[in-house]
Amino acid sequence: MASMKPRGQSYEVRWRAGRGADWQTCTFANEELALAAQKLAKARNHRISDSDVYAAIYGLDEAEDEALENTEAASPVPSLEEWIEQWLTLKVDVAQSTHKEYARMLRKRVVPALGELRVDAVDRDRDINPWKVGLNTELMPAGVQKHWAVLSMVMRDAVPRFREDNPLARPLGHRSNGLPKVYKYNACFLSTEEADLLVAACPEAIRDVVLVALGTGMRMGEIFGLRVGAVDLRGDQPVVYVEETLRRGGTFAEPKSERSRRSILLPKTIAALLAERIKGKRRGDLVFTAPGGMPWDANNFRSRYWNKAVASAQRCTEHPPAPVKVSGRAEKRRARDLAVSSCECKTRLHQRPRFHDLRHSHVAYLIDAGWDFFVIQNHIGHASIKTTFDVYGHRLTRGDKARLKALDQRLPGQETTALRDFEKKRKKGRKGKKAVSPFIDGIGQAA
């Protein structure tokens, strides 16, 4: 909403077209002109630039009109494709990998559909909404939202130079842009026993990678991009430095964010594992490589090793999965490799974790060991403590033990046989429970 307030002997009018838009400010010598500017901004739904307000309030003489016409004739409004290329050239405030991703999305999904339109002719109802529907048939909801956000940045930077508004901005009076909803993935947290089952099912080619992920919480790309020179096993506190990550396509790049560039204290088991891994290697060599000696490819890692290892951990020797009838020898082999049991035996894994869930499980071990959330944030490289709490806050044990006992005494069924048996089993299990997961045993404790 446009606001007006005195500023010394002048009057300032201030407005912006939505929460994410830039503020526009005009200053006038008297209150009458300021009120007129405020009304104009409101009449245009705040989608007007400060220069346009000045022009409307003070007016342009014939010489200024002629100069403006000459400027427009010399600098015609570009097509969306031309503006995208110019925008990409000037977009230097993001990481190289991010810039490359922006270019890929715009050139692949935007230019073929909308590139021939003039920037000022792009219409939300006629052009943008049909494009959104087409994206929704090809991409997952998260992909649709990413493409929308990038194109919105492109069109926002065309205001007010080539057009008066951003056609992808949230319409006034609407709560959203009508994009498909992204449902949050429920993280999988492996207990120590479940992690043991998974590690036992991993082939030798990936077993150390899985152990390092469980013991450090490093992302897949950070592990695949780890070099010998970033591993320091000297002194009482062995540490690895996250300085590089292996991106999709086999390119090495900077870590995900500035906070992702960090040092990680190593548990003694992981330090011993890495000591064997780096023995005889040079500082610039990768710690982990594929069986052929080349850098790991994430897709090959998942399809050839990870998915099969998880399925193997989900199979029970006493209750093997039912045979699968499919046509084709290759399909039958794949179905057999990924078949799982359906029994409730404790000797098999009942969850189907992603590789990133090893990172989640590591943080769960840290929380169980009593680590402070601020230390956890720095340990795993989150840019904000809010992210750490949003993802892992529910793992904290909340409540008052004394008050919980008082509540329990008020509930019926205090002297049942089932309750007594439950208490005996719970106390017996508590005596043999380990205080810290072996995957983080020996790591430096947080203050």
FIVEXTOR-336114 format. One record per residue: residue number from 1; x, y, z of N, C-alpha, C in turn. Coordinates in steps of 0.05 Angstrom, whole numbers. Layout:
<rs>
R  num    n.px    n.py    n.pz   ca.px   ca.py   ca.pz    c.px    c.py    c.pz
R  NUM       X       Y       Z       X       Y       Z       X       Y       Z
...
</rs>
This chain:
<rs>
R  num    n.px    n.py    n.pz   ca.px   ca.py   ca.pz    c.px    c.py    c.pz
R    1      17     -24       0       0       0       0      18      25       0
R    2      11      44     -17      27      69     -19      23      85       7
R    3      45      95      17      45     111      42      58     138      36
R    4      49     158      52      60     185      49      67     195      77
R    5      91     208      79      99     219     105     117     244     101
R    6     116     263     119     134     287     116     163     279     119
R    7     179     292     104     208     288     106     222     315     105
R    8     226     326     128     236     354     130     214     373     120
R    9     221     389      99     201     407      87     188     395      63
R   10     194     370      57     183     356      34     165     333      43
R   11     154     319      23     136     296      29     145     272      12
R   12     148     250      26     157     225      12     134     206       8
R   13     132     195     -16     112     175     -23     127     149     -29
R   14     118     126     -17     133     101     -19     113      78     -24
R   15     120      60     -42     103      37     -48     120      15     -61
R   16     108      -8     -63     120     -30     -79      98     -50     -88
R   17     103     -63    -110      83     -81    -122      86    -109    -111
R   18      79    -114     -86      81    -140     -74     105    -143     -56
R   19     104    -165     -40     124    -169     -19     153    -171     -30
R   20     156    -184     -53     183    -189     -63     193    -167     -82
R   21     177    -147     -87     185    -126    -107     202    -105     -93
R   22     216     -89    -110     232     -67    -100     215     -44     -91
R   23     224     -29     -71     210      -5     -62     214      17     -83
R   24     192      32     -88     193      56    -105     188      80     -87
R   25     204     102     -91     202     125     -74     203     151     -90
R   26     185     169     -84     184     195     -96     183     217     -74
R   27     195     240     -79     195     262     -60     185     287     -74
R   28     166     301     -60     153     325     -72     156     348     -53
R   29     154     372     -65     158     396     -49     134     403     -32
R   30     110     395     -40      86     401     -25      68     377     -22
R   31      49     379      -4      32     357       3      12     350     -19
R   32       4     370     -35     -15     366     -56      -4     347     -77
R   33      21     352     -86      33     335    -106      37     306     -95
R   34      45     305     -69      49     279     -57      23     263     -55
R   35       1     276     -48     -25     262     -48     -33     252     -76
R   36     -27     268     -96     -34     260    -124     -17     236    -132
R   37       8     235    -123      25     212    -130      16     187    -115
R   38       7     191     -90      -3     168     -75     -28     156     -88
R   39     -46     173     -96     -70     164    -110     -64     150    -136
R   40     -44     160    -150     -37     148    -176     -25     120    -171
R   41      -8     117    -151       3      91    -145     -18      71    -137
R   42     -38      80    -121     -60      62    -113     -77      54    -137
R   43     -82      74    -155     -99      69    -178     -86      48    -197
R   44     -59      48    -197     -45      29    -215     -38       3    -200
R   45     -51      -2    -176     -45     -26    -160     -16     -28    -153
R   46      -3      -5    -149      25      -2    -141      44     -14    -162
R   47      34     -20    -186      52     -30    -207      60      -7    -226
R   48      75      11    -215      84      34    -230     111      43    -218
R   49     129      51    -235     156      59    -226     156      88    -216
R   50     176      95    -201     178     122    -191     182     143    -214
R   51     197     135    -235     200     153    -257     174     159    -272
R   52     157     138    -274     131     142    -287     113     160    -270
R   53     115     158    -243     100     175    -226     109     204    -229
R   54     135     209    -229     145     236    -233     135     247    -260
R   55     136     230    -281     128     239    -307      98     247    -307
R   56      82     231    -293      53     236    -293      46     261    -276
R   57      61     265    -254      55     288    -236      64     314    -248
R   58      89     315    -257     101     339    -268      96     343    -298
R   59      91     321    -312      86     323    -341     113     325    -356
R   60     113     316    -381     136     317    -399     130     338    -421
R   61     150     356    -425     146     375    -447     151     362    -474
R   62     147     376    -495     149     365    -522     177     355    -527
R   63     197     369    -517     225     361    -522     231     334    -508
R   64     220     331    -484     224     306    -470     210     283    -483
R   65     185     289    -493     170     269    -508     185     260    -533
R   66     196     279    -547     211     272    -572     236     256    -565
R   67     250     264    -544     274     249    -536     267     221    -527
R   68     244     218    -513     235     191    -505     229     174    -529
R   69     215     186    -549     208     171    -573     233     162    -588
R   70     253     180    -589     278     173    -603     292     150    -589
R   71     291     151    -562     304     130    -546     291     104    -551
R   72     264     104    -552     249      79    -556     254      68    -584
R   73     257      87    -603     262      78    -631     290      66    -633
R   74     309      77    -618     336      67    -619     339      41    -603
R   75     322      38    -582     324      14    -565     297       1    -564
R   76     289     -14    -584     263     -27    -584     261     -49    -563
R   77     237     -56    -555     233     -77    -536     242    -104    -547
R   78     260    -118    -534     270    -143    -545     251    -166    -543
R   79     256    -187    -557     241    -212    -553     249    -224    -527
R   80     233    -243    -517     239    -255    -491     265    -271    -494
R   81     270    -284    -517     295    -299    -520     319    -280    -519
R   82     318    -257    -532     340    -237    -531     344    -227    -503
R   83     322    -222    -489     324    -211    -461     336    -232    -443
R   84     329    -258    -447     340    -280    -430     370    -281    -433
R   85     380    -279    -458     409    -281    -463     423    -257    -450
R   86     410    -233    -452     422    -209    -439     422    -212    -409
R   87     400    -223    -398     397    -227    -369     418    -246    -359
R   88     423    -268    -374     442    -287    -366     471    -276    -366
R   89     476    -258    -386     502    -245    -387     507    -228    -363
R   90     487    -214    -353     490    -195    -331     486    -209    -304
R   91     477    -234    -303     472    -248    -278     498    -259    -267
R   92     512    -242    -251     538    -250    -241     538    -253    -210
R   93     515    -251    -198     513    -253    -169     506    -280    -158
R   94     509    -301    -175     504    -328    -166     528    -346    -172
R   95     529    -369    -160     551    -388    -165     550    -397    -194
R   96     573    -406    -204     575    -415    -232     556    -439    -237
R   97     554    -457    -219     536    -480    -222     507    -471    -223
R   98     500    -451    -207     473    -441    -207     467    -427    -233
R   99     486    -411    -242     482    -397    -268     478    -417    -291
R  100     493    -438    -290     491    -459    -311     463    -472    -310
R  101     453    -476    -286     426    -488    -283     405    -469    -293
R  102     407    -443    -286     388    -423    -297     388    -424    -327
R  103     412    -424    -339     413    -423    -369     400    -448    -381
R  104     405    -471    -368     393    -496    -378     363    -495    -377
R  105     352    -486    -355     323    -485    -352     310    -466    -372
R  106     322    -442    -374     310    -422    -392     312    -429    -421
R  107     335    -440    -430     338    -446    -458     323    -471    -466
R  108     319    -489    -447     305    -514    -454     275    -513    -451
R  109     265    -498    -431     236    -499    -425     222    -473    -431
R  110     237    -451    -432     223    -425    -435     226    -415    -464
R  111     250    -414    -474     255    -403    -501     238    -417    -523
R  112     237    -444    -524     221    -457    -545     192    -450    -544
R  113     181    -445    -520     152    -440    -517     146    -410    -519
R  114     162    -393    -508     155    -364    -506     176    -345    -518
R  115     198    -356    -528     221    -339    -536     215    -319    -557
R  116     196    -324    -576     191    -306    -598     174    -282    -589
R  117     161    -283    -566     144    -261    -557     161    -237    -549
R  118     151    -212    -553     164    -189    -542     160    -188    -512
R  119     180    -178    -498     179    -178    -469     154    -164    -459
R  120     147    -141    -472     123    -126    -463      97    -139    -472
R  121      98    -159    -489      74    -172    -499      67    -198    -484
R  122      85    -207    -466      80    -231    -452      56    -227    -433
R  123      36    -244    -436      11    -241    -420       7    -265    -402
R  124      -1    -261    -378      -4    -283    -359     -25    -303    -368
R  125     -49    -293    -375     -71    -312    -382     -66    -325    -409
R  126     -56    -310    -428     -54    -321    -455     -28    -338    -459
R  127      -6    -330    -444      20    -343    -449      30    -359    -425
R  128      31    -346    -402      44    -358    -379      29    -382    -368
R  129       2    -379    -364     -13    -402    -353     -13    -427    -370
R  130     -17    -425    -397     -14    -449    -414      14    -461    -412
R  131      35    -444    -410      62    -454    -407      65    -469    -381
R  132      52    -459    -360      53    -473    -334      39    -500    -335
R  133      17    -501    -349       3    -527    -352      20    -547    -367
R  134      34    -538    -388      51    -556    -402      74    -566    -385
R  135      86    -549    -369     107    -557    -351      97    -579    -332
R  136      73    -575    -322      62    -594    -302      59    -622    -313
R  137      56    -625    -340      54    -651    -352      81    -665    -356
R  138     102    -649    -355     129    -659    -360     146    -662    -335
R  139     141    -645    -315     159    -644    -292     144    -650    -266
R  140     160    -656    -245     149    -658    -219     142    -630    -208
R  141     125    -629    -187     117    -602    -177     141    -585    -169
R  142     162    -596    -158     186    -580    -151     199    -569    -175
R  143     199    -584    -197     211    -574    -222     195    -551    -234
R  144     168    -553    -232     151    -531    -242     156    -506    -226
R  145     158    -508    -200     163    -485    -183     190    -472    -188
R  146     211    -489    -193     237    -478    -199     237    -462    -225
R  147     225    -473    -246     224    -459    -272     208    -433    -270
R  148     186    -434    -254     170    -410    -250     186    -388    -236
R  149     201    -396    -216     217    -377    -200     239    -364    -217
R  150     252    -379    -235     273    -368    -251     262    -349    -272
R  151     240    -357    -285     228    -339    -305     217    -314    -292
R  152     207    -317    -267     197    -293    -252     220    -273    -247
R  153     244    -283    -241     267    -265    -238     274    -251    -264
R  154     272    -265    -286     278    -253    -312     258    -231    -318
R  155     232    -236    -314     212    -216    -320     212    -193    -299
R  156     219    -199    -275     221    -177    -254     242    -157    -262
R  157     264    -167    -273     286    -148    -280     280    -133    -306
R  158     258    -139    -319     250    -124    -343     232    -101    -335
R  159     225     -99    -309     208     -77    -299     226     -56    -286
R  160     222     -30    -292     203     -18    -310     214     -12    -337
R  161     237     -23    -344     251     -16    -369     235     -23    -393
R  162     224     -47    -394     209     -56    -418     180     -61    -413
R  163     171     -63    -388     143     -67    -383     137     -57    -355
R  164     111     -54    -348     103     -41    -323     101     -61    -300
R  165      98     -87    -307      93    -107    -285     106    -133    -292
R  166     108    -150    -272     118    -177    -276      94    -196    -278
R  167      90    -208    -302      66    -225    -305      67    -251    -288
R  168      89    -257    -276      91    -281    -259      88    -274    -229
R  169      86    -248    -223      82    -241    -194      55    -250    -185
R  170      53    -256    -159      27    -264    -148       6    -243    -151
R  171     -17    -250    -163     -38    -229    -168     -48    -219    -141
R  172     -55    -193    -141     -66    -181    -117     -92    -195    -109
R  173     -95    -201     -83    -119    -214     -73    -117    -245     -75
R  174     -95    -256     -86     -91    -285     -88     -70    -293     -68
R  175     -73    -317     -57     -54    -327     -37     -31    -342     -50
R  176     -33    -349     -76     -11    -363     -89     -13    -358    -119
R  177       6    -370    -133       7    -368    -162      -7    -392    -175
R  178     -19    -409    -160     -33    -432    -171     -14    -454    -181
R  179      10    -455    -169      30    -476    -177      24    -502    -162
R  180      32    -524    -174      27    -550    -161      42    -551    -134
R  181      30    -564    -115      41    -564     -88      63    -585     -86
R  182      84    -578     -72     106    -597     -67     102    -609     -40
R  183      99    -635     -38      95    -648     -13     122    -656      -1
R  184     126    -649      24     151    -654      37     157    -683      40
R  185     182    -691      33     190    -719      35     195    -725      65
R  186     184    -747      74     188    -755     102     215    -769     104
R  187     233    -756     118     260    -768     121     259    -795     135
R  188     277    -812     127     280    -839     138     303    -839     158
R  189     298    -846     183     319    -847     203     325    -876     210
R  190     350    -885     205     357    -912     210     367    -915     239
R  191     357    -934     253     369    -941     279     396    -954     275
R  192     411    -957     296     437    -970     294     434    -998     283
R  193     414   -1013     292     410   -1040     283     403   -1040     253
R  194     386   -1022     244     379   -1020     216     403   -1013     199
R  195     419    -994     209     443    -986     194     462   -1010     192
R  196     464   -1026     212     481   -1050     211     472   -1069     189
R  197     445   -1073     187     434   -1090     166     441   -1079     138
R  198     439   -1053     135     444   -1041     109     474   -1043     102
R  199     491   -1037     121     520   -1039     115     528   -1067     108
R  200     516   -1087     122     523   -1115     116     514   -1123      88
R  201     493   -1110      78     483   -1117      51     497   -1103      29
R  202     514   -1083      36     528   -1067      15     552   -1083       4
R  203     556   -1083     -23     580   -1095     -34     604   -1079     -26
R  204     627   -1091     -29     652   -1078     -20     657   -1052     -34
R  205     647   -1049     -59     652   -1025     -75     640   -1000     -63
R  206     619   -1003     -47     606    -979     -35     604    -979      -5
R  207     614   -1001       8     611   -1003      37     624    -980      52
R  208     648    -973      44     662    -951      58     648    -924      53
R  209     637    -920      30     622    -895      24     598    -893      43
R  210     584    -915      46     560    -915      64     569    -910      93
R  211     591    -922     102     600    -918     129     608    -889     134
R  212     621    -877     115     629    -849     118     605    -831     118
R  213     584    -837     102     560    -821     103     546    -823     130
R  214     545    -847     142     533    -850     168     550    -838     190
R  215     576    -837     187     594    -828     208     600    -798     207
R  216     594    -785     184     600    -756     181     577    -739     174
R  217     556    -751     162     533    -735     152     539    -720     127
R  218     561    -726     113     567    -713      88     548    -720      66
R  219     543    -701      48     526    -706      24     540    -724       5
R  220     525    -736     -14     537    -754     -33     559    -740     -50
R  221     553    -716     -60     572    -702     -76     597    -694     -61
R  222     593    -688     -35     616    -681     -18     635    -705     -14
R  223     623    -729     -11     639    -753      -7     654    -760     -33
R  224     639    -759     -56     651    -765     -82     673    -745     -90
R  225     671    -720     -80     690    -700     -87     713    -697     -66
R  226     713    -714     -45     733    -712     -24     760    -721     -34
R  227     780    -703     -30     808    -710     -39     825    -716     -15
R  228     847    -730     -20     865    -738       2     875    -714      18
R  229     881    -692       4     891    -669      18     872    -656      37
R  230     846    -663      35     826    -651      53     821    -669      78
R  231     837    -690      80     834    -708     104     859    -704     121
R  232     854    -695     146     876    -690     165     872    -709     189
R  233     889    -729     191     886    -749     212     907    -745     234
R  234     921    -723     234     941    -717     254     928    -707     280
R  235     942    -712     302     932    -701     328     910    -718     340
R  236     898    -707     361     876    -721     376     849    -718     363
R  237     846    -699     344     820    -694     332     823    -696     301
R  238     820    -720     290     821    -723     261     797    -708     249
R  239     802    -697     225     782    -680     213     783    -682     183
R  240     760    -678     170     760    -674     141     749    -646     135
R  241     759    -635     113     751    -608     105     734    -610      79
R  242     710    -600      80     693    -601      56     699    -576      40
R  243     713    -580      18     723    -558       2     713    -560     -27
R  244     703    -583     -35     695    -588     -63     673    -608     -64
R  245     657    -607     -84     635    -627     -88     634    -635    -117
R  246     626    -660    -121     624    -671    -148     595    -668    -157
R  247     591    -652    -178     564    -646    -188     556    -667    -208
R  248     530    -665    -216     520    -682    -237     535    -677    -263
R  249     542    -698    -277     556    -694    -302     586    -696    -298
R  250     595    -702    -273     624    -706    -268     640    -681    -265
R  251     627    -658    -260     642    -633    -257     646    -627    -227
R  252     670    -617    -220     676    -610    -192     670    -580    -189
R  253     658    -573    -166     649    -546    -162     652    -539    -132
R  254     646    -514    -126     645    -504     -98     623    -518     -83
R  255     625    -520     -56     604    -532     -41     577    -518     -45
R  256     556    -530     -35     529    -521     -40     525    -492     -31
R  257     536    -484      -9     534    -457       2     559    -450      18
R  258     561    -426      27     585    -418      43     586    -434      69
R  259     564    -440      81     564    -456     105     571    -485     100
R  260     567    -494      75     575    -521      68     605    -525      68
R  261     620    -503      64     649    -505      66     656    -506      96
R  262     663    -529     106     666    -533     135     686    -555     141
R  263     692    -558     167     708    -580     177     691    -598     193
R  264     696    -624     191     680    -644     205     698    -662     222
R  265     692    -662     248     707    -680     266     700    -709     259
R  266     720    -727     260     716    -754     252     714    -773     276
R  267     694    -791     276     695    -813     296     720    -830     291
R  268     728    -844     312     753    -860     309     750    -882     289
R  269     726    -894     286     722    -915     266     725    -904     238
R  270     714    -880     233     716    -869     207     744    -859     201
R  271     758    -849     221     786    -840     217     803    -864     209
R  272     799    -887     222     814    -911     215     808    -920     187
R  273     782    -919     179     774    -926     152     788    -908     131
R  274     788    -882     136     799    -863     117     830    -866     116
R  275     842    -873     139     871    -878     139     879    -900     119
R  276     863    -921     118     868    -943     100     863    -934      71
R  277     842    -917      67     834    -909      41     855    -891      27
R  278     868    -873      43     886    -854      31     915    -864      31
R  279     920    -887      41     947    -898      42     958    -901      14
R  280     981    -888       9     995    -890     -17     984    -872     -38
R  281     965    -855     -32     953    -837     -52     966    -809     -49
R  282     964    -793     -71     974    -766     -71     952    -747     -61
R  283     960    -723     -53     942    -703     -42     919    -697     -60
R  284     924    -696     -86     902    -689    -105     885    -711    -113
R  285     890    -736    -104     874    -759    -112     847    -759     -97
R  286     827    -771    -110     801    -774     -96     803    -797     -76
R  287     790    -793     -53     790    -815     -33     773    -838     -43
R  288     750    -832     -55     732    -853     -64     728    -851     -95
R  289     732    -873    -108     728    -874    -137     712    -899    -144
R  290     700    -900    -167     685    -923    -177     704    -946    -181
R  291     694    -971    -183     712    -994    -186     732    -991    -209
R  292     726    -976    -230     745    -973    -252     766    -951    -247
R  293     764    -938    -225     783    -917    -218     774    -889    -226
R  294     752    -886    -239     741    -860    -248     724    -848    -225
R  295     719    -822    -226     701    -810    -206     673    -823    -207
R  296     660    -824    -185     634    -837    -183     613    -820    -199
R  297     595    -833    -212     572    -821    -225     548    -827    -207
R  298     533    -807    -199     511    -811    -179     490    -831    -190
R  299     483    -828    -215     462    -846    -226     472    -875    -226
R  300     496    -879    -235     507    -906    -235     510    -918    -207
R  301     517    -901    -188     520    -909    -160     493    -920    -150
R  302     472    -905    -156     446    -913    -146     436    -938    -160
R  303     436    -938    -187     424    -960    -202     440    -986    -200
R  304     466    -985    -200     482   -1009    -200     489   -1020    -172
R  305     489   -1003    -152     497   -1011    -126     477   -1005    -103
R  306     470    -980    -100     454    -972     -77     427    -985     -77
R  307     411    -983     -98     384    -995     -99     385   -1025     -93
R  308     405   -1039    -104     407   -1068    -100     414   -1074     -71
R  309     432   -1057     -59     440   -1062     -32     416   -1058     -13
R  310     400   -1038     -17     377   -1033      -1     357   -1056      -3
R  311     352   -1065     -28     334   -1088     -32     344   -1113     -19
R  312     371   -1117     -20     382   -1140      -7     378   -1139      23
R  313     381   -1116      35     376   -1113      64     347   -1117      71
R  314     329   -1113      52     300   -1116      57     291   -1145      53
R  315     309   -1163      45     301   -1190      41     307   -1207      65
R  316     289   -1226      71     292   -1244      94     300   -1272      83
R  317     320   -1284      96     329   -1310      87     308   -1332      91
R  318     293   -1329     113     272   -1349     118     247   -1344     102
R  319     242   -1320      94     218   -1314      79     225   -1298      54
R  320     237   -1312      34     246   -1298       9     222   -1287      -6
R  321     227   -1266     -22     205   -1254     -38     193   -1274     -58
R  322     168   -1270     -64     155   -1287     -84     167   -1283    -111
R  323     169   -1304    -128     180   -1301    -155     164   -1282    -171
R  324     178   -1266    -188     165   -1246    -204     165   -1256    -233
R  325     141   -1256    -246     139   -1264    -273     139   -1240    -292
R  326     160   -1237    -307     162   -1215    -326     174   -1226    -352
R  327     169   -1212    -374     180   -1220    -399     207   -1208    -404
R  328     225   -1222    -416     252   -1211    -421     272   -1218    -400
R  329     296   -1228    -408     316   -1237    -389     326   -1214    -372
R  330     331   -1190    -384     341   -1168    -369     321   -1158    -348
R  331     295   -1157    -356     275   -1148    -337     272   -1167    -314
R  332     275   -1193    -320     272   -1213    -299     295   -1211    -279
R  333     320   -1206    -289     343   -1203    -272     340   -1179    -254
R  334     330   -1156    -266     327   -1132    -250     305   -1136    -229
R  335     283   -1149    -236     261   -1153    -217     271   -1171    -194
R  336     288   -1191    -200     298   -1209    -179     318   -1194    -161
R  337     334   -1176    -172     353   -1160    -156     339   -1141    -137
R  338     316   -1130    -145     302   -1110    -129     278   -1121    -113
R  339     273   -1148    -115     251   -1159    -100     257   -1159     -70
R  340     236   -1155     -54     239   -1154     -25     219   -1172     -11
R  341     225   -1179      14     206   -1195      29     184   -1178      41
R  342     163   -1191      50     141   -1176      62     136   -1185      91
R  343     153   -1201     102     149   -1211     129     156   -1189     150
R  344     150   -1194     175     155   -1176     197     180   -1183     213
R  345     197   -1200     202     221   -1209     217     240   -1186     222
R  346     253   -1187     245     271   -1166     253     299   -1169     240
R  347     302   -1191     225     328   -1196     212     330   -1182     185
R  348     311   -1166     178     312   -1152     152     305   -1123     156
R  349     312   -1106     137     306   -1077     138     278   -1073     128
R  350     262   -1058     143     234   -1053     136     230   -1026     122
R  351     251   -1008     123     249    -983     110     264    -983      83
R  352     258    -964      66     273    -962      40     286    -934      39
R  353     309    -931      51     322    -905      52     334    -896      26
R  354     335    -870      22     352    -858       1     380    -855      12
R  355     399    -850      -6     426    -846       4     427    -821      23
R  356     411    -800      16     411    -776      33     400    -782      61
R  357     385    -804      64     375    -810      91     397    -819     110
R  358     421    -827      99     443    -832     116     452    -807     131
R  359     450    -784     117     456    -758     130     436    -753     152
R  360     410    -758     146     390    -754     167     395    -772     191
R  361     402    -797     186     407    -816     207     431    -807     224
R  362     452    -796     211     475    -786     226     466    -764     246
R  363     450    -745     237     441    -724     254     424    -735     277
R  364     408    -756     272     393    -768     294     412    -780     315
R  365     434    -791     306     454    -802     325     465    -779     342
R  366     471    -756     329     482    -733     344     462    -723     365
R  367     436    -722     357     416    -712     376     414    -732     400
R  368     414    -758     394     413    -778     415     437    -776     434
R  369     460    -767     423     484    -764     439     485    -738     454
R  370     464    -721     451     463    -696     466     476    -672     454
R  371     481    -672     428     493    -649     414     475    -625     413
R  372     486    -602     416     471    -577     414     464    -572     385
R  373     440    -560     380     431    -557     352     448    -537     337
R  374     458    -517     350     476    -498     336     501    -511     327
R  375     512    -529     343     536    -544     335     529    -563     312
R  376     506    -575     313     497    -593     292     494    -578     265
R  377     484    -554     267     481    -537     243     508    -533     229
R  378     528    -526     244     554    -522     233     567    -548     224
R  379     562    -569     238     573    -595     232     564    -606     205
R  380     538    -602     199     528    -613     174     526    -592     152
R  381     531    -567     158     533    -546     137     507    -534     129
R  382     487    -531     147     462    -517     140     467    -487     140
R  383     455    -473     121     458    -445     119     444    -430     142
R  384     423    -443     153     407    -430     174     400    -450     195
R  385     400    -441     220     392    -458     242     363    -466     239
R  386     347    -449     226     319    -455     221     316    -481     205
R  387     333    -484     185     332    -509     169     337    -533     187
R  388     357    -531     204     363    -553     222     339    -560     240
R  389     326    -540     251     303    -545     268     279    -555     252
R  390     275    -545     228     252    -554     212     255    -583     205
R  391     279    -592     199     283    -620     190     285    -639     213
R  392     299    -631     235     305    -649     256     293    -642     284
R  393     279    -620     285     269    -611     311     250    -631     324
R  394     236    -647     308     217    -666     320     231    -689     333
R  395     258    -692     329     273    -713     342     279    -707     371
R  396     276    -682     378     282    -675     406     261    -686     425
R  397     269    -695     448     250    -705     468     240    -682     484
R  398     215    -676     482     203    -653     496     185    -663     519
R  399     181    -646     538     164    -653     560     179    -655     587
R  400     164    -657     608     174    -659     635     170    -687     645
R  401     191    -701     652     189    -729     661     172    -732     686
R  402     176    -714     705     161    -715     730     131    -711     725
R  403     124    -691     709      96    -686     703      84    -709     687
R  404     100    -721     670      90    -744     654      83    -767     672
R  405      99    -771     693      94    -792     712      68    -787     727
R  406      63    -761     734      38    -754     748      14    -759     729
R  407      17    -754     704      -4    -760     684      -9    -789     683
R  408      12    -805     683       9    -834     681      -7    -845     704
R  409      -3    -834     728     -16    -843     752     -46    -838     751
R  410     -54    -819     735     -83    -812     733     -98    -829     713
R  411     -82    -843     696     -95    -859     675    -104    -886     686
R  412    -125    -898     675    -135    -924     685    -116    -946     676
R  413    -118    -970     688    -102    -993     680     -75    -993     692
R  414     -72    -984     717     -45    -982     729     -34   -1009     738
R  415     -50   -1028     743     -41   -1054     754     -46   -1077     735
R  416     -46   -1072     710     -51   -1094     691     -26   -1110     687
R  417     -29   -1135     679      -6   -1153     673      10   -1142     650
R  418      -4   -1132     630       9   -1122     606      28   -1099     612
R  419      19   -1081     631      36   -1058     638      60   -1068     653
R  420      57   -1087     671      80   -1097     687     100   -1111     668
R  421      90   -1126     649     109   -1139     630     123   -1119     613
R  422     109   -1098     605     121   -1077     589     144   -1063     604
R  423     139   -1057     630     159   -1044     646     184   -1061     650
R  424     180   -1087     653     202   -1105     656     220   -1106     631
R  425     207   -1108     608     221   -1108     583     236   -1082     578
R  426     223   -1059     585     235   -1033     580     260   -1030     597
R  427     258   -1038     623     281   -1035     641     304   -1053     632
R  428     297   -1077     623     317   -1096     613     331   -1085     589
R  429     316   -1074     570     328   -1063     546     345   -1038     552
R  430     337   -1022     572     352    -998     579     379   -1005     590
R  431     382   -1027     604     408   -1035     615     428   -1041     593
R  432     419   -1054     572     438   -1062     551     440   -1042     528
R  433     428   -1019     530     428    -999     509     454    -984     508
R  434     465    -980     484     489    -964     481     483    -934     483
R  435     500    -919     495     495    -891     499     498    -876     473
R  436     517    -884     456     523    -870     431     524    -890     408
R  437     514    -883     385     515    -901     362     545    -906     355
R  438     551    -931     347     579    -937     339     588    -921     315
R  439     569    -910     300     577    -895     276     587    -867     284
R  440     583    -858     308     594    -833     317     611    -836     342
R  441     616    -861     350     632    -867     374     660    -855     371
R  442     668    -840     390     695    -829     390     696    -800     378
R  443     674    -790     368     675    -763     357     676    -743     380
R  444     688    -719     375     690    -699     396     662    -690     404
R  445     657    -689     430     630    -681     440     626    -651     439
R  446     602    -642     433     596    -614     431     593    -602     459
R  447     598    -576     461     596    -562     487     566    -558     493
</rs>
